[in-house]
Amino acid sequence: MTLQFSWVASANSAETDFPLNNLPYGVFSTDGLEPRCGVAIGDMILDCRAAEEAGLIDLGTDPIFDVPFWNEVMEAGHDTWTTLRARLTEILAKGSKDEVIAKDMLVPRANVDLHMPFLVAEYTDFFASRQHAQNMGAILRGAASLPANWLNIPIGYNGRASSIVVSGTGIHRPNGQTKAPDAEMPSFGPSKRLDIELEMGAIVGKGSDLGQPITVDQADEMIFGYVLLNDWSARDIQGWEYQPLGPFQGKAFGTTISPWIVTAAALEAFRAPTPARDFTLLPYLNGTKDGLYDIELEVLMQPEGAAKASSIAKTNYNCMYYSAAEQLAHHASSGCAMTAGDLLGSGTISGADRSEYGSLMELSWAGREPFTLDTGETRGFLEDGDTMTLRGTARGDGFNIGFGDCVGTLLPAVTWPKSQKT
């Protein structure tokens, strides 16, 4: 696929993340406009609410952009998604007859605040990178072995939708219960081993009924789009609590997503195959399409006061073992109802080389081998004031499909209230 040209000049730059080929969906506000749905195009945003009110967008439904989230579009289904994308492309394409009207509905991206692009119904996080799973085995158990079921089933756990925030939101270092290896009893206080996880998030756009399983191909059609996702992780809290039931408070305090939903349609040209399987997956996990995407990913760290960020890891979403569609089909296989707005985290994305590891736990080998930043500082885990940025780019012929930065700064732990005597 080559670059599609727009009358919005900045959308034709080889440097932009938001060419006409992309058209990602977000929610923005300005001093004069309350939060509303918008579409990024170059360095501008098309105000979808204004376009609908002017009759420029008509999906044959009741007003769909009168709310500051994309869930109503998602719930309208795949045909509506296709119609909307085609209409947006028509409006913004070079030579469009709608240019004169639409140009007054553009807002500079530099002048806006970005908000959560959708209402998160529920959140599930997976554990689907083979390299990451083997690394964690080597770190925690001394052997790069996989859990017994890992090659047969997408492993996941249910997280907290209430803790998901948009890029730019600070995350407080969590308090929690931990136990040192040589301690007789656990203690309570701020996490000392705070980590990030580089992930992709798949957004369910069309739900399924309770009791009704879905195929992998149906799951693929249900995915509305993707975001970058940072699943902040307190490794010391997690290490004490996770056996035998898995992550809980060590993961529940914060998850950051990028502000723009890149649609599955925009990524269609970048599909990549899942790897050869050690064992043939059971039939319900078989699909007919390539389920991964060729998306280059990067992690940057910027200590408080540093002039610039240091790139600490680069990898690619195409190295995963399980696709989002396989994860979604497995999630529904028991009859679990999926809902528009459900968010599925891919799990930490780690490539084969150490420079491709998607967590500090791996990059520093649990703090035993700290890495050095461009500033000369070293890190094993996060320090208060560190800003973490995730970036993702699918590269076409003369254009990029980007997600917008996924940024979060680690804030100090909240002081725990002292018990009051009565």
N, C-alpha and C positions, 0 to 999 in steps of 0.2 A: 504494500500500500504506500502511496506517495502523499505528499502534503496536499490537503484540500485548502484552497485559497478563500480568504474572507475579506469583506470590505473593511473589517476592523484591522488596520495595518499591523498592529502589534501581534496579532494572531498568526502572522505569516513569517515571523522570525524563527530561525532554527534554534534559538535559545529558549523560547517560551515553553512552559509546561502545558499550556492551554491553547493549542491550535484548534481549528475547526474540527479536526479529527477526534478531539477529546470531548469537549462540552460536558465537563463534570458538574455535578449538582451540589449546591451548598445553601446555607442560610446566612444572610448578612444584615447589618443595620448601619445607619449613619446617624448623625445628629438630627437629620430631618426625616428619617425613615425608620419606622419600627421594624423589628426583625421580619424578614420575608425570604421566600425562595428565590434563588438566583442561579444563573449559569455562567461559569467563568469562560471568557473568550479573550485571549491575549492578556493585556493588563486591565481589562474591563470586566464588568459583570452585567449581564442582561437581567433586568428586574422582571421576573416572571409574573408577579402579581400585576404590575402595570401593563405588561403585554396582554395578559388575559382580560383585564378590564377594558382595554382598547380594542379587543376583538382580534388581536394579532395572533393569539393562541386560542383555539377553540377545539377542545377534545370531545365535544358532543356530550358533555356531562354537566352537572351542576358545577359552580366554581370550585376549582381544585387547588388554586393557589391563594386562597383566602386564609391559610394557616401557615405558621412559620416552621414547617417541617415537611419532609418529602413522603411521609407515610401514606397520604391519600393517593398520591401518584402510584406508589408501590402497590397498594391494595387494588388499584384499578386493573392490574394484570399486564401480561406480556404484550398484548396487542396495543394497549395504550402506551406502553413504554416505547414501542417501535414507532407509533404514530407521532409521539412527542419528539423523539429524536430526529425524525425526518423533517418535521416542521421547523424545529430549531435550526437545523442545517440549512433549510430553504431560506429562513429569515436572515441568517448571518453569512451566507455564501456570497462571494464576489459576484456582483451583477444583480443581486436580489432586488426585486421591486419593492421590498419592504424596508429598504435602508433608510429612507427619509423619515419614516415613522419610528423605526426601531432605534435609531441613533440617539433619540431623546430619552430612551429607556436604559441607556448605559450608564453605569456608575463606576468611577475609577476604583480598582481594587485597593489602591494605596490609601483610600479614604474611609475604609469600612472596618467594622468589627465583625468577626466571624463567630458563628454560634454552632451548637450541635446540629448537624444536618438532618437528623431524624430522631424520632423517639425510640429509644432502645427498649424493646419488649423484654427480651431475656438474653443472657450472655452465656455462651459455652466456649471453653478454651480447650484446644487439643494439644497433642504431644506427637507431632507427625514428621519431624525431621530425623532421619536415621542418624546422621552425624551427631546432632544434639543429644539424642537418646544414648548413643554410645559414649559420648563425652561425659554425660552425667553419671553413667555407670562406672566409668573409669575414676571419676573424681570421688564419688560417694561410696563405691563398693570395691574399688581397686581393680576392676576388670571392665573392659569395654563391651560388656554384654548387654543384650536387650531383655526387657521383661518377656516372660514366656509367651505372652499373647500378642506381642507388639507387631509381628509380621503378618498377623491375621486380622487385626481389628484396629480401627482408628480409636485410640485411647483419648478420653476427654473427661472434663469435669464441669459442673455447672458453677458459674461465677456470679458476680453481683452487677446487675444492670445499673443499679443506683450509683455505682462508683465510676462509671464511664464518663469521661470529660473530653471536651474538644481541645485541640492543640492550643497551647498558650496558657493553659490552666496550671497553676502550681500544685505540686503534690507534697503533702506533709510526710516526713519520715514517720512511719507507723510505730506505735507502741505495741508491745506484745509480750507473750511469755516465751522465754528461751531457757535452754539448759546447757551449760558448758560441759564438755566431756568429763572433766574432773570434779564437777559439782555434785553434791548429794541431792540438792533440791533445785528446781527451776527458779528463775527470777523474772521480774516484770520491768520493762523499760523500753527505751527507743531501740529499734533494730540497728545493729552494727554492721550488717552485711546486706546493704540495700543494692538491688540489681535492677536491670532493665531486661526486657525480652523483645527482640526484633521480630515482629509478626505482620502478617496480612490479615485483615478482617473481611469476611464475606457477609454481606447483608441479605437476609432473606426478604424478598419482595412480595412473594405470594405464599400464603400459608398452606398447610395441609390439615385434614380433619383428624380429630382424635380417633385412634384405632385403625387409621388407614396408612399403611406403609407407602413409600414412593420408590421409584427406580432411580438409579444414578442419572439417567438422562432427564427424568422429570425434575430431579433436584437441580441439575444444571440450568434448566429453564426457569427455576424459581429464584435464582440468585440475581438480585437487582444490580449489585455492583460491589466494589471493593474499596477499602480504606487501608492506610497504614495503621498499625496498632502496636503500642508499647504497653506490654503487660508488666507493670512495675512489680517487683518481687522481693520480699524480705526473706532472704535465704535462711537466716538463723531461726526466725519464727516458723518458717515452713519446715525446716529440718526437725524441729521438736514436735510439731503437731501432725505432720502428714501421714504418719503410720498409725493405723492401717487404712484410713479412709481418704487420704489424699489432701490436696491444698485446701486451705480455709482462710484464716486471717492473714497468712503470709501473702495472699493474693488479693484479698477483698478490699484493700484500702485505695486502690487507684488503677485505672486503665485509661490510657490516652489514645485518641484516634485523630487522624488527619481531618481537616475541615471539609474536604471535597470528596464526594462519592464519584469515583470513576466507574462508569457503567460497564457491565459485562459486554455490551455491544461495542464500546470503544476499545476493548481489549481483545476482541475476537481474532484480529490478525496476529496476535502474539501468543496464541495457544501453544503449549508445549506438552509433550507426553510425560506421563508418570514413568518411573523407572521400571526396569525388569524386576519381576517379583521373585523372591526366594521360594515362595509357595504360591500356588494359584489361589487367588482370593475366592471366597464363596460367591456363588452366582449373583446374590443380591448386591454385591459391591462392584459388579462389572457394568461399565458404560461403553458407549460407542464413540465418544469424542475425547480428544486430548484434554485432560482436566486441569493442567497447570498452565502458567503463563511465564513468558520470558520477561521478567521485571527485575531490573538491576536495583539493588538495595544498598543503602549506606547508613552507618551509624556514626554520629559526631558527638563529641563531648567538649564542653566549654566550661572550665572552672570559673567561679565568680571572680570578676576583675580581669580575666584574660581578654586580650584584644580580639582573638578569633578562636573558632572551634577547631579541634583536631579530629581528623578522620581516623576512627579506630577499627572499623570493620567494613568490608564490602562483600556482598554475596548476591544470590539470585533466587527468586521464588521458585524457579524451575528445578531446584535441587530437592524439593520435598518428596516424601514417599507417598503420602495420601493427598488427594485433591480436596478442595472445598465441597465439590459435588458428592464425592464419596463419603466425606464426613457428614454431610447433611442427610444423605440416604441412610447411613447407619444410625444417625440420631433418631430418625423417624421409624426405623425398622421395628421397634417394639410397639409402635402405635402412638408414640409421643407426638402430640400435635405441634406443628411448627407454625409460627406466627409472623406476619409481616412486621419487620423491625427486629427480628431475632438477629443477633450478631454472633458469628462463629469465628473465634480466633484460630489461626492456623497452627499455633504452637511456634516456639522459637525456631527461626530459620538459620541453620548453620551449614556452611559448605565444608568441603574436605580439608581445606587449608586453615591454619590457625587464624590467619588474617580474615577469614570468612565466618568466624564464630559470632553468633547473634546475641550473646549475653556476656556480662562481665565475669560471671562465674566460670565461663569457659576461657575467656580471653586472659584472665589472671590465674586460671587453674585454682579456683576457690581461694584466691588471695595469696597463694603460695608463690606465685611468679608475677608480681605486679608489672604492668605495662607502662611505658613512658609516653607522655603527651608531647606535642610540639613545644609546649612551654617549658619542658624539662621536668614538670611534676609527674609523679607516678600515682597510679591508682590500682587498687585491688577491687574495691567496691566504691560506691558513690559517697561523696562528701556533701554536706549541706552547701547549697549554692551552685552545685553543678547543674548545668543545663544540657539536656540530652535531646538530640534532633535525629529523627529518622527521615530518610528520603527514598523515594522510589520513582523509577523511570523506565518506561518501555520505549525503546528506540526504533523508530521507523525510518523510512527513506527520506531524510531531510526534515524530520519532525520528531518531537518527543511527546509522549503521553505521561504527564506527571500527576502527582497526587496532592501537591502542596506539602510543606514541611509539617511533620508531627513533632511538636516541641513541648517539653515539660521541664520545669526547674524544681529541684528538690529543696523543699523548705524544711526548717527545723521541726522536730517533733513537738506536738502540742504538750504543754506541761500537764501532767496528770493531776487531777484535783486531790488534795489531801483529805483524808477522812476527818469529819468534824465531830468533836465530842459534844454530847448533849448533857 
